[in-house]
Amino acid sequence: MSGSTDRMPRLLALVPYLLARPGIRVDEAAHDFDVTPKQLRKDLELLWMCGLPGYGPGDLIDLSFEGDTIVVTHDAGMNRPLRLTGGEATALLVALRALGETPGVVDGDAVRRSIAKIESAAGQAQPAGVVVGGGLREGKKTAQNREEVAGALRDGRAMRIRYYTASKDQITERTVDPMRLLIVQSVGYLEAWCRRAEGVRLFRLDRIDDLTVLDEPSRPPAHAHPTDISEGVFRERPDQREAVLVLDPDARWVAEYYPCEELDELDGGRLRIRMRYADQSWMVRLVLGLGGEALVESPADLASDVGRRAADAVARARHLPSTCDH
Protein backbone atom coordinates (compact mmCIF):
# COMPACT_ATOMS: atom_id res chain seq x y z
CA MET A 1 0.00 0.00 0.00
CA SER A 2 1.21 3.46 -0.75
CA GLY A 3 -0.40 6.83 -0.06
CA SER A 4 -0.08 9.44 -2.77
CA THR A 5 1.28 12.03 -0.32
CA ASP A 6 4.02 9.59 0.72
CA ARG A 7 5.22 9.04 -2.84
CA MET A 8 7.05 12.30 -3.55
CA PRO A 9 9.42 12.07 -0.52
CA ARG A 10 10.04 8.44 -1.42
CA LEU A 11 10.89 9.29 -5.03
CA LEU A 12 13.30 12.00 -3.89
CA ALA A 13 14.98 9.60 -1.47
CA LEU A 14 15.19 6.63 -3.85
CA VAL A 15 18.04 7.82 -6.11
CA PRO A 16 20.60 8.63 -3.35
CA TYR A 17 19.52 5.42 -1.58
CA LEU A 18 20.18 3.33 -4.73
CA LEU A 19 23.46 5.15 -5.47
CA ALA A 20 24.71 4.06 -2.05
CA ARG A 21 23.60 0.46 -2.67
CA PRO A 22 24.44 -0.50 -6.27
CA GLY A 23 22.97 -3.86 -7.26
CA ILE A 24 20.46 -3.99 -4.40
CA ARG A 25 17.54 -6.39 -4.89
CA VAL A 26 14.11 -4.93 -5.62
CA ASP A 27 12.48 -6.78 -2.73
CA GLU A 28 15.14 -5.57 -0.27
CA ALA A 29 14.74 -1.94 -1.36
CA ALA A 30 10.95 -2.28 -1.17
CA HIS A 31 11.25 -3.58 2.39
CA ASP A 32 13.43 -0.62 3.40
CA PHE A 33 10.86 1.84 2.01
CA ASP A 34 7.93 -0.11 3.49
CA VAL A 35 6.21 -0.63 0.12
CA THR A 36 5.50 -3.68 -2.03
CA PRO A 37 7.95 -4.68 -4.79
CA LYS A 38 5.16 -3.85 -7.28
CA GLN A 39 4.88 -0.30 -5.91
CA LEU A 40 8.66 0.15 -5.97
CA ARG A 41 8.78 -0.89 -9.64
CA LYS A 42 6.09 1.70 -10.38
CA ASP A 43 8.20 4.31 -8.59
CA LEU A 44 11.26 3.34 -10.63
CA GLU A 45 9.30 3.58 -13.88
CA LEU A 46 8.28 7.12 -12.93
CA LEU A 47 11.84 8.05 -11.95
CA TRP A 48 13.02 6.84 -15.34
CA MET A 49 11.13 9.78 -16.89
CA CYS A 50 12.43 12.42 -14.43
CA GLY A 51 15.40 14.70 -15.04
CA LEU A 52 16.65 18.19 -15.79
CA PRO A 53 14.75 20.68 -18.00
CA GLY A 54 15.25 19.90 -21.68
CA TYR A 55 14.92 16.17 -21.11
CA GLY A 56 17.66 15.15 -23.52
CA PRO A 57 19.13 11.63 -23.37
CA GLY A 58 21.83 12.75 -20.94
CA ASP A 59 19.44 14.59 -18.62
CA LEU A 60 17.02 11.85 -17.58
CA ILE A 61 17.60 9.46 -14.69
CA ASP A 62 18.89 6.16 -16.05
CA LEU A 63 18.47 2.83 -14.28
CA SER A 64 19.91 -0.56 -15.08
CA PHE A 65 18.10 -3.80 -14.19
CA GLU A 66 19.77 -7.19 -14.04
CA GLY A 67 17.28 -9.78 -12.94
CA ASP A 68 15.84 -8.44 -9.68
CA THR A 69 18.67 -5.98 -8.94
CA ILE A 70 18.85 -2.22 -9.58
CA VAL A 71 21.76 0.09 -10.45
CA VAL A 72 21.52 3.85 -11.07
CA THR A 73 23.73 4.67 -14.06
CA HIS A 74 22.83 8.38 -14.25
CA ASP A 75 21.34 10.38 -11.36
CA ALA A 76 20.43 13.67 -13.16
CA GLY A 77 21.68 15.59 -10.11
CA MET A 78 19.35 13.85 -7.64
CA ASN A 79 22.24 12.47 -5.59
CA ARG A 80 21.83 14.27 -2.25
CA PRO A 81 19.86 12.59 0.55
CA LEU A 82 16.85 14.54 1.82
CA ARG A 83 17.32 16.49 5.02
CA LEU A 84 14.90 16.06 7.88
CA THR A 85 12.45 18.91 8.40
CA GLY A 86 12.03 20.17 11.94
CA GLY A 87 8.77 18.22 12.26
CA GLU A 88 10.28 15.02 10.87
CA ALA A 89 13.22 15.33 13.25
CA THR A 90 10.80 15.76 16.14
CA ALA A 91 8.81 12.67 15.08
CA LEU A 92 12.02 10.65 14.99
CA LEU A 93 13.06 11.97 18.38
CA VAL A 94 9.67 11.00 19.83
CA ALA A 95 10.10 7.44 18.57
CA LEU A 96 13.67 7.18 19.88
CA ARG A 97 12.75 8.57 23.29
CA ALA A 98 9.85 6.10 23.53
CA LEU A 99 12.33 3.30 22.80
CA GLY A 100 14.84 4.67 25.27
CA GLU A 101 12.23 4.74 28.03
CA THR A 102 11.30 1.07 27.51
CA PRO A 103 13.67 -1.01 29.67
CA GLY A 104 15.47 -3.91 28.02
CA VAL A 105 14.31 -3.18 24.45
CA VAL A 106 17.37 -1.47 22.97
CA ASP A 107 20.86 -0.25 23.83
CA GLY A 108 20.12 2.89 25.85
CA ASP A 109 23.52 4.46 25.14
CA ALA A 110 23.06 4.01 21.39
CA VAL A 111 19.63 5.64 21.57
CA ARG A 112 21.00 8.61 23.51
CA ARG A 113 23.83 9.08 20.99
CA SER A 114 21.33 9.00 18.13
CA ILE A 115 19.11 11.54 19.86
CA ALA A 116 22.08 13.87 20.36
CA LYS A 117 23.06 13.61 16.68
CA ILE A 118 19.52 14.32 15.45
CA GLU A 119 19.12 17.29 17.81
CA SER A 120 22.41 18.69 16.56
CA ALA A 121 21.52 18.18 12.89
CA ALA A 122 18.10 19.73 13.38
CA GLY A 123 19.60 22.81 15.00
CA GLN A 124 17.66 22.20 18.20
CA ALA A 125 14.46 22.84 16.25
CA GLN A 126 11.39 22.80 18.49
CA PRO A 127 8.33 22.86 16.20
CA ALA A 128 4.87 22.79 17.73
CA GLY A 129 3.42 19.30 17.44
CA VAL A 130 4.83 16.40 15.46
CA VAL A 131 4.52 15.87 11.74
CA VAL A 132 3.17 12.36 11.30
CA GLY A 133 3.12 12.05 7.54
CA GLY A 134 1.52 13.74 4.58
CA GLY A 135 1.99 17.14 6.16
CA LEU A 136 -0.50 16.31 8.90
CA ARG A 137 0.39 17.65 12.33
CA GLU A 138 -0.08 15.56 15.43
CA GLY A 139 -2.97 17.00 17.42
CA LYS A 140 -2.66 18.16 21.00
CA LYS A 141 -4.90 15.34 22.26
CA THR A 142 -2.89 12.69 20.37
CA ALA A 143 0.37 14.05 21.78
CA GLN A 144 -1.13 13.95 25.29
CA ASN A 145 -2.28 10.35 24.74
CA ARG A 146 1.22 9.39 23.62
CA GLU A 147 2.80 10.93 26.72
CA GLU A 148 0.33 9.22 29.06
CA VAL A 149 0.79 5.85 27.33
CA ALA A 150 4.57 6.21 27.60
CA GLY A 151 4.18 7.00 31.30
CA ALA A 152 1.93 3.97 31.89
CA LEU A 153 4.47 1.74 30.13
CA ARG A 154 7.31 3.18 32.17
CA ASP A 155 5.43 2.73 35.45
CA GLY A 156 3.90 -0.65 34.53
CA ARG A 157 0.27 0.52 34.97
CA ALA A 158 -2.97 -0.69 33.40
CA MET A 159 -5.22 1.83 31.64
CA ARG A 160 -8.87 2.42 30.92
CA ILE A 161 -9.56 3.88 27.47
CA ARG A 162 -12.56 5.01 25.46
CA TYR A 163 -11.77 4.01 21.88
CA TYR A 164 -13.30 4.73 18.48
CA THR A 165 -13.19 1.77 16.07
CA ALA A 166 -13.46 3.29 12.59
CA SER A 167 -14.21 0.02 10.77
CA LYS A 168 -17.33 -0.52 12.92
CA ASP A 169 -18.12 3.13 13.68
CA GLN A 170 -18.28 2.24 17.39
CA ILE A 171 -16.99 3.76 20.62
CA THR A 172 -16.18 1.24 23.35
CA GLU A 173 -14.80 1.33 26.89
CA ARG A 174 -11.84 -1.00 27.47
CA THR A 175 -9.41 -1.85 30.24
CA VAL A 176 -6.02 -2.69 28.78
CA ASP A 177 -2.58 -3.85 29.89
CA PRO A 178 -0.03 -1.82 27.86
CA MET A 179 2.76 -3.77 26.15
CA ARG A 180 4.56 -1.26 23.92
CA LEU A 181 4.23 2.03 22.03
CA LEU A 182 4.65 1.81 18.23
CA ILE A 183 5.06 4.35 15.47
CA VAL A 184 4.24 2.69 12.13
CA GLN A 185 4.26 4.78 8.93
CA SER A 186 4.23 7.89 11.12
CA VAL A 187 1.10 6.81 13.02
CA GLY A 188 1.28 6.14 16.76
CA TYR A 189 -0.22 2.96 18.23
CA LEU A 190 -0.63 1.50 21.69
CA GLU A 191 -0.18 -2.28 21.68
CA ALA A 192 -1.90 -3.80 24.69
CA TRP A 193 -3.69 -6.83 26.06
CA CYS A 194 -7.39 -5.93 25.84
CA ARG A 195 -9.34 -7.52 28.68
CA ARG A 196 -12.61 -6.97 26.83
CA ALA A 197 -11.47 -8.80 23.69
CA GLU A 198 -9.19 -11.18 25.61
CA GLY A 199 -6.45 -10.65 23.06
CA VAL A 200 -3.59 -8.39 21.95
CA ARG A 201 -4.87 -5.34 20.11
CA LEU A 202 -3.39 -2.23 18.46
CA PHE A 203 -5.06 1.09 19.28
CA ARG A 204 -4.37 4.21 17.21
CA LEU A 205 -3.45 7.03 19.56
CA ASP A 206 -5.52 9.55 17.60
CA ARG A 207 -8.65 7.41 18.09
CA ILE A 208 -8.39 7.19 21.88
CA ASP A 209 -11.06 9.64 23.05
CA ASP A 210 -10.29 9.35 26.74
CA LEU A 211 -7.54 7.68 28.76
CA THR A 212 -7.08 7.01 32.48
CA VAL A 213 -3.97 5.44 34.00
CA LEU A 214 -5.09 3.05 36.75
CA ASP A 215 -3.46 2.29 40.10
CA GLU A 216 -3.38 -1.43 39.34
CA PRO A 217 -0.32 -2.94 37.64
CA SER A 218 -0.24 -3.91 33.98
CA ARG A 219 -0.18 -7.72 33.73
CA PRO A 220 -0.48 -9.01 30.16
CA PRO A 221 -0.80 -12.82 30.24
CA ALA A 222 2.26 -14.90 29.42
CA HIS A 223 0.78 -15.96 26.07
CA ALA A 224 0.31 -12.31 24.93
CA HIS A 225 2.87 -11.98 22.14
CA PRO A 226 3.79 -8.75 20.28
CA THR A 227 2.05 -8.22 16.95
CA ASP A 228 4.06 -9.02 13.82
CA ILE A 229 4.05 -5.74 11.87
CA SER A 230 6.70 -6.73 9.32
CA GLU A 231 4.03 -6.58 6.59
CA GLY A 232 2.16 -3.61 8.02
CA VAL A 233 -0.37 -3.07 10.77
CA PHE A 234 -3.44 -4.24 8.88
CA ARG A 235 -3.92 -7.80 7.69
CA GLU A 236 -6.59 -9.14 5.40
CA ARG A 237 -9.20 -11.33 7.09
CA PRO A 238 -11.42 -13.96 5.48
CA ASP A 239 -14.59 -12.17 6.64
CA GLN A 240 -13.65 -8.90 4.94
CA ARG A 241 -15.12 -7.85 1.61
CA GLU A 242 -13.41 -5.73 -1.01
CA ALA A 243 -14.65 -2.48 -2.58
CA VAL A 244 -13.22 -0.54 -5.50
CA LEU A 245 -13.87 3.21 -5.18
CA VAL A 246 -13.04 6.19 -7.36
CA LEU A 247 -12.26 9.24 -5.21
CA ASP A 248 -12.53 12.85 -6.31
CA PRO A 249 -9.57 15.08 -5.39
CA ASP A 250 -11.23 16.34 -2.20
CA ALA A 251 -11.85 12.77 -1.04
CA ARG A 252 -8.32 11.47 -1.54
CA TRP A 253 -7.77 11.73 2.22
CA VAL A 254 -9.65 8.41 2.48
CA ALA A 255 -6.61 6.67 0.95
CA GLU A 256 -4.43 8.10 3.73
CA TYR A 257 -6.78 7.59 6.69
CA TYR A 258 -7.98 4.03 5.99
CA PRO A 259 -5.93 0.97 4.98
CA CYS A 260 -6.32 0.50 1.24
CA GLU A 261 -4.42 -0.10 -1.98
CA GLU A 262 -4.09 2.62 -4.59
CA LEU A 263 -4.83 1.19 -8.04
CA ASP A 264 -4.79 4.02 -10.59
CA GLU A 265 -4.24 7.75 -10.85
CA LEU A 266 -7.09 9.03 -13.02
CA ASP A 267 -7.74 12.24 -14.91
CA GLY A 268 -8.62 15.38 -12.97
CA GLY A 269 -6.74 14.27 -9.84
CA ARG A 270 -9.10 11.37 -9.15
CA LEU A 271 -7.84 8.17 -7.55
CA ARG A 272 -9.05 4.57 -7.83
CA ILE A 273 -8.51 2.51 -4.67
CA ARG A 274 -9.23 -0.99 -3.38
CA MET A 275 -10.45 -1.03 0.21
CA ARG A 276 -11.38 -3.96 2.45
CA TYR A 277 -14.24 -3.76 4.94
CA ALA A 278 -16.10 -6.03 7.34
CA ASP A 279 -19.37 -4.16 7.85
CA GLN A 280 -21.53 -3.19 4.85
CA SER A 281 -23.57 -0.57 6.71
CA TRP A 282 -20.38 1.20 7.83
CA MET A 283 -19.07 1.24 4.27
CA VAL A 284 -22.37 2.66 3.00
CA ARG A 285 -22.19 5.46 5.59
CA LEU A 286 -18.59 6.22 4.63
CA VAL A 287 -19.44 6.59 0.94
CA LEU A 288 -22.57 8.65 1.64
CA GLY A 289 -20.59 10.87 4.00
CA LEU A 290 -18.29 11.81 1.12
CA GLY A 291 -21.19 13.71 -0.44
CA GLY A 292 -20.89 12.48 -4.01
CA GLU A 293 -17.08 12.67 -4.08
CA ALA A 294 -16.74 8.87 -4.22
CA LEU A 295 -18.07 6.42 -6.82
CA VAL A 296 -18.51 2.72 -6.01
CA GLU A 297 -17.29 0.61 -8.93
CA SER A 298 -17.70 -2.70 -7.12
CA PRO A 299 -19.23 -4.72 -5.57
CA ALA A 300 -22.62 -4.22 -7.19
CA ASP A 301 -24.61 -4.76 -3.98
CA LEU A 302 -22.62 -2.02 -2.20
CA ALA A 303 -23.29 0.41 -5.06
CA SER A 304 -26.99 -0.59 -4.92
CA ASP A 305 -27.19 -0.04 -1.15
CA VAL A 306 -25.53 3.39 -1.46
CA GLY A 307 -27.94 4.40 -4.23
CA ARG A 308 -30.98 3.19 -2.29
CA ARG A 309 -29.94 4.95 0.92
CA ALA A 310 -29.26 8.17 -0.98
CA ALA A 311 -32.66 7.98 -2.72
CA ASP A 312 -34.40 7.35 0.61
CA ALA A 313 -32.67 10.37 2.13
CA VAL A 314 -33.77 12.60 -0.76
CA ALA A 315 -37.34 11.29 -0.47
CA ARG A 316 -37.49 12.04 3.25
CA ALA A 317 -36.17 15.55 2.64
CA ARG A 318 -38.59 16.53 -0.15
CA HIS A 319 -40.71 18.63 2.20
CA LEU A 320 -37.75 20.91 2.90
CA PRO A 321 -37.63 24.21 0.94
CA SER A 322 -34.21 23.44 -0.56
CA THR A 323 -35.39 20.16 -2.14
CA CYS A 324 -39.11 20.56 -2.86
CA ASP A 325 -38.47 22.09 -6.31
CA HIS A 326 -36.23 19.25 -7.50
Secondary structure, 3 states (H helix, E strand, C coil): CCCHHHHHHHHHHHHHHHHCCCCEEHHHHHHHCCCCHHHHHHHHHHHCCCECCCCCCCCECEEEEECCEEEEEECCCCCCCCCCCHHHHHHHHHHHHHHHCCCCCCCHHHHHHHHHHHHHHCCCCCCCCCECCCCCECCHHHHHHHHHHHHHHHHCEEEEEEEEECCCCEEEEEEEEEEEEEEECCEEEEEEEECCCCEEEEEEHHHEEEEEEEEEECCCCCCCCCCCCCCCCCCCCCCCEEEEEEECHHHCHHHHHCCEEEEEECHHHCEEEEEEECCHHHHHHHHHHCCCCEEEEECHHHHHHHHHHHHHHHHHCCCCCCCCCC
